[in-house]
Amino acid sequence: MPNQQINLKAAAPDQAGQNGMSADEGLIHVAKGGGIAFIGTAGSRALSYIYSMALIWVLGAEAFGQFTLALAVVTFIGLLASIGFPQGIIRYAAIQLALHGKSGVHQVVLTALKVVIPVSLVLTGVMAAAAGFLAGSVFQKPELRQIIITLT
């Protein structure tokens, strides 16, 4: 398949956007969006710390450590299960939007789901089957098995 060039100059207006915003207004709009994203991220971090403190208080330090270790293992496998598709979807959806409109984006998302869902299901099964090995042989903590299975 030959490389297809997308003409971005044709899509980008010179002075004003499609909604009539000037460059300064567009910059202010982007800055507001960044501020909102910052507030959301800070709020998420604050809630995460509160959640962690509550779990430590309820579970105790040792059980919280086991939970955190199991969560790290499951999160790592979850990253493998996504096999880079979140970044790929953003890239190829943008390309398909420029070339084919919303139908192209729809096709990219459907294709990604057809690949990611089976891979995720297989890795979930592998993780559940390997939970005993991971807990007993890798971490020498057999009590982690049930936590890993639950989080999987």
C-alpha positions in Angstrom: 0.0 0.0 0.0 1.6 3.3 -1.0 2.1 6.0 1.6 -0.8 8.4 1.5 -0.1 12.1 2.2 -2.7 14.1 4.0 -3.0 17.7 3.0 -3.1 19.4 6.4 -2.8 22.9 4.9 -6.1 22.5 3.1 -7.8 21.5 6.4 -6.2 24.3 8.5 -7.5 27.9 8.0 -4.9 30.7 7.9 -6.1 33.1 10.5 -9.4 31.9 12.0 -10.7 28.4 12.8 -13.9 26.9 11.4 -15.8 28.3 14.4 -14.5 31.8 13.8 -12.0 31.9 16.7 -8.9 34.0 16.3 -5.5 32.5 17.1 -5.5 34.2 20.5 -9.0 32.9 21.3 -7.9 29.4 20.3 -4.8 29.6 22.6 -7.1 30.7 25.5 -9.4 27.8 24.7 -6.5 25.3 24.7 -5.1 26.8 28.0 -8.5 26.4 29.7 -8.6 22.8 28.5 -5.2 22.2 30.0 -6.2 23.8 33.2 -9.2 21.5 33.4 -7.0 18.5 32.7 -4.6 19.6 35.4 -7.4 19.9 38.0 -8.7 16.5 37.0 -5.3 14.9 37.3 -4.7 16.6 40.7 -8.1 15.5 41.9 -7.5 11.9 40.8 -4.2 11.8 42.7 -5.8 13.2 45.8 -8.5 10.6 45.7 -5.9 7.9 45.1 -4.0 8.9 48.2 -7.2 9.0 50.3 -8.2 5.6 48.9 -4.8 4.2 49.8 -4.9 5.6 53.3 -8.4 4.1 53.8 -7.2 0.7 52.6 -4.2 0.8 54.9 -6.4 1.7 57.8 -8.9 -1.1 57.0 -6.6 -3.9 55.8 -3.4 -3.2 57.8 0.0 -2.7 56.3 0.8 -6.3 55.4 -2.5 -7.0 53.7 -2.3 -3.6 51.9 1.2 -4.6 50.7 -0.2 -7.9 49.3 -3.0 -6.1 47.6 -0.6 -3.5 46.1 1.7 -6.3 44.8 -1.2 -8.2 43.2 -2.5 -5.0 41.7 0.9 -4.3 40.2 1.1 -7.7 38.6 -2.5 -7.5 37.2 -1.9 -3.9 35.9 1.3 -5.0 34.2 -0.6 -7.9 32.4 -3.3 -5.4 31.5 -0.8 -3.2 29.8 0.3 -6.2 27.8 -3.3 -7.1 27.0 -3.9 -3.7 25.4 -0.9 -4.4 23.0 -0.4 -0.7 22.2 -3.8 -0.2 20.8 -4.8 2.9 22.7 -2.0 4.9 21.0 -2.7 3.1 17.6 -6.4 3.9 17.7 -5.6 7.6 18.3 -3.2 7.7 15.4 -5.1 5.7 12.8 -8.5 7.1 13.8 -7.2 10.6 13.1 -5.8 9.5 9.7 -9.1 7.7 8.8 -11.1 10.7 9.9 -9.2 12.9 7.5 -9.5 10.3 4.7 -12.9 8.8 5.1 -14.8 10.7 7.8 -16.6 9.1 10.7 -17.0 5.7 8.9 -13.2 5.4 8.8 -13.0 6.0 12.6 -15.7 3.5 13.2 -13.8 0.9 11.2 -10.6 1.5 13.1 -12.4 1.1 16.5 -14.1 -2.1 15.4 -10.9 -3.6 14.1 -9.1 -2.8 17.4 -11.9 -4.4 19.4 -11.8 -7.5 17.3 -8.1 -7.9 18.2 -7.9 -6.5 21.8 -10.9 -8.4 23.2 -9.7 -11.9 22.3 -6.1 -11.1 23.4 -7.5 -9.7 26.7 -9.6 -12.8 27.3 -6.7 -15.1 26.6 -4.4 -13.2 29.0 -7.1 -13.2 31.7 -7.3 -17.0 31.5 -3.5 -17.3 31.5 -3.3 -14.9 34.5 -5.9 -16.9 36.4 -4.1 -20.2 35.6 -0.7 -18.8 36.5 -1.8 -17.1 39.8 -0.7 -20.0 41.9 2.7 -20.1 40.3 3.2 -16.4 40.5 2.1 -16.3 44.2 4.0 -19.4 45.3 7.1 -19.6 43.2 7.8 -16.0 42.1 6.8 -14.0 45.1 6.9 -16.8 47.8 3.5 -15.6 49.1 0.9 -18.3 48.5 -1.8 -16.0 50.0 -1.5 -13.8 46.9 -3.1 -16.4 44.7 -6.7 -15.5 45.6 -6.0 -11.8 45.4 -4.5 -12.1 41.9 -7.4 -14.2 40.7 -9.9 -11.7 42.2 -8.2 -8.7 40.5 -7.9 -10.6 37.2 
